[in-house]
Amino acid sequence: MTAARVLGQDDWPTWRDLRLRALQDSPAAFGSTYARERDYTPDEWREHLNEPDEVAVVAETAAGPAGLAGGYPDRPGLLHVVAMWVDPAARGQGIAHLLLDAIDGWARERGLRLHLDVATGNAVARGSYERYGFVATGETRPIRDGSADRVERMVLR
């Protein structure tokens, strides 16, 4: 059975392991890098999971943790979905939507709607987000300072 759950600070080893795998697997998809995060201390990982206005979720399958996502409020009425990643071996099984369901439920309880950034060249992720109900805004920016890779903002209807 596959399920998604909200993480607490004691879940930092699970978050760390998945996050570092994600950064290695899809470096162009994130605003951070493996080199930046690999040396975080346990306290720094715990701190990431201990922000009351932020959420971190993990999807777990019978084979173990298979995906993660996070979110934080950054605009009035909106929660910015970040760190979205599904293990390549688990893609195509609805895990991305399971993660989004968990984050959307958390956000709705707080009166927030979702928005996110998707790499402009990532048609698979864009398609998944569109099937979930996100629409493109046309607003683009570099994925991180100094990067030529761009992301486009999408908002959940």
C-alpha positions as CSV (number, residue, x, y, z in Angstrom):
1,M,0.0,0.0,0.0
2,T,1.3,3.4,-0.9
3,A,0.6,6.3,1.4
4,A,1.8,9.9,2.0
5,R,2.4,11.3,5.4
6,V,3.5,14.7,6.9
7,L,6.9,14.5,8.5
8,G,8.0,15.8,11.9
9,Q,11.5,16.8,13.0
10,D,12.2,13.2,14.2
11,D,11.8,12.1,10.6
12,W,14.9,14.0,9.5
13,P,16.9,10.9,8.4
14,T,14.1,9.9,6.0
15,W,13.9,13.5,4.6
16,R,17.7,13.8,4.4
17,D,18.1,10.5,2.5
18,L,15.3,11.2,0.0
19,R,16.4,14.8,-0.5
20,L,20.0,13.9,-1.2
21,R,18.9,11.2,-3.6
22,A,16.6,13.7,-5.3
23,L,19.4,16.3,-5.7
24,Q,21.7,13.7,-7.2
25,D,19.0,12.3,-9.5
26,S,17.6,15.6,-10.8
27,P,20.0,18.4,-10.1
28,A,18.4,20.8,-12.7
29,A,15.0,20.5,-11.0
30,F,15.9,22.1,-7.7
31,G,16.9,25.5,-6.4
32,S,19.5,24.0,-4.2
33,T,22.3,21.5,-4.9
34,Y,23.7,18.2,-3.5
35,A,27.0,19.9,-2.7
36,R,25.2,22.5,-0.6
37,E,23.1,20.1,1.4
38,R,25.2,17.0,1.8
39,D,27.1,18.4,4.8
40,Y,24.0,19.6,6.7
41,T,24.1,18.5,10.3
42,P,21.3,16.6,12.0
43,D,20.2,19.8,13.7
44,E,20.0,21.6,10.3
45,W,17.9,18.7,8.9
46,R,15.6,18.8,12.0
47,E,15.3,22.6,11.7
48,H,13.9,22.2,8.1
49,L,11.2,19.9,9.4
50,N,10.3,22.1,12.5
51,E,8.9,25.2,10.9
52,P,5.3,25.6,12.0
53,D,4.2,27.3,8.7
54,E,5.9,24.8,6.5
55,V,5.1,21.2,5.5
56,A,7.2,18.2,4.4
57,V,5.6,15.0,3.2
58,V,6.9,11.6,2.1
59,A,5.3,8.9,0.0
60,E,6.0,5.4,1.2
61,T,5.5,2.2,-0.7
62,A,6.0,-1.5,0.3
63,A,9.6,-1.1,-0.9
64,G,10.2,2.0,1.3
65,P,10.2,5.8,0.8
66,A,9.6,6.7,-2.8
67,G,9.0,10.4,-3.0
68,L,8.9,13.7,-1.2
69,A,7.6,17.2,-1.4
70,G,7.5,20.3,0.8
71,G,5.7,23.6,0.9
72,Y,5.9,27.0,2.5
73,P,3.7,30.2,2.3
74,D,5.5,32.8,0.2
75,R,2.6,34.9,-1.2
76,P,-0.7,35.9,0.4
77,G,-3.1,32.9,0.4
78,L,-0.6,30.6,-1.4
79,L,1.6,27.7,-0.4
80,H,4.7,27.2,-2.6
81,V,5.2,23.5,-3.3
82,V,8.9,22.7,-3.4
83,A,11.3,19.8,-3.3
84,M,8.9,17.7,-5.3
85,W,10.6,14.4,-6.4
86,V,9.6,10.8,-7.1
87,D,12.2,8.0,-7.2
88,P,12.7,6.9,-10.8
89,A,11.7,3.3,-10.0
90,A,8.4,4.5,-8.6
91,R,7.4,7.0,-11.4
92,G,4.2,6.5,-13.2
93,Q,2.4,5.0,-10.2
94,G,0.5,8.1,-9.1
95,I,3.0,9.0,-6.3
96,A,3.3,12.7,-7.4
97,H,-0.4,13.1,-7.1
98,L,-0.4,11.3,-3.7
99,L,2.2,13.8,-2.5
100,L,0.2,16.8,-3.9
101,D,-3.0,15.5,-2.2
102,A,-1.2,15.5,1.2
103,I,0.2,19.0,0.7
104,D,-3.1,20.3,-0.7
105,G,-5.0,18.9,2.3
106,W,-2.5,20.5,4.7
107,A,-2.7,23.8,2.8
108,R,-6.5,23.9,2.6
109,E,-6.8,23.4,6.4
110,R,-4.9,26.7,6.6
111,G,-6.9,28.5,3.9
112,L,-4.0,28.3,1.3
113,R,-4.0,27.4,-2.4
114,L,-1.0,25.7,-4.0
115,H,1.5,27.1,-6.6
116,L,4.8,25.7,-7.8
117,D,7.7,26.1,-10.2
118,V,8.4,23.5,-12.9
119,A,11.5,23.4,-15.1
120,T,10.6,24.7,-18.5
121,G,12.2,21.7,-20.2
122,N,10.5,19.1,-18.0
123,A,7.4,18.1,-20.0
124,V,6.7,15.0,-17.9
125,A,6.5,17.0,-14.6
126,R,4.5,19.7,-16.4
127,G,2.0,17.1,-17.7
128,S,1.6,15.6,-14.3
129,Y,0.9,19.0,-12.7
130,E,-1.5,19.9,-15.5
131,R,-3.4,16.6,-14.9
132,Y,-3.6,17.4,-11.2
133,G,-5.2,20.8,-12.1
134,F,-2.3,23.3,-12.2
135,V,-2.3,25.9,-14.9
136,A,0.8,27.8,-16.2
137,T,1.0,31.5,-15.4
138,G,3.7,32.4,-18.0
139,E,5.9,33.8,-15.2
140,T,9.4,32.4,-15.6
141,R,12.7,32.9,-13.7
142,P,16.1,31.2,-13.3
143,I,15.9,28.1,-11.1
144,R,18.7,29.5,-9.0
145,D,21.0,32.5,-9.1
146,G,23.5,32.2,-12.0
147,S,21.7,29.3,-13.7
148,A,20.6,29.3,-17.3
149,D,17.9,26.7,-16.4
150,R,14.5,28.3,-16.1
151,V,11.3,27.5,-14.2
152,E,7.7,28.5,-14.9
153,R,5.2,29.2,-12.1
154,M,2.0,27.1,-12.1
155,V,-1.1,27.7,-9.9
156,L,-3.7,25.1,-8.8
157,R,-7.1,26.1,-10.0
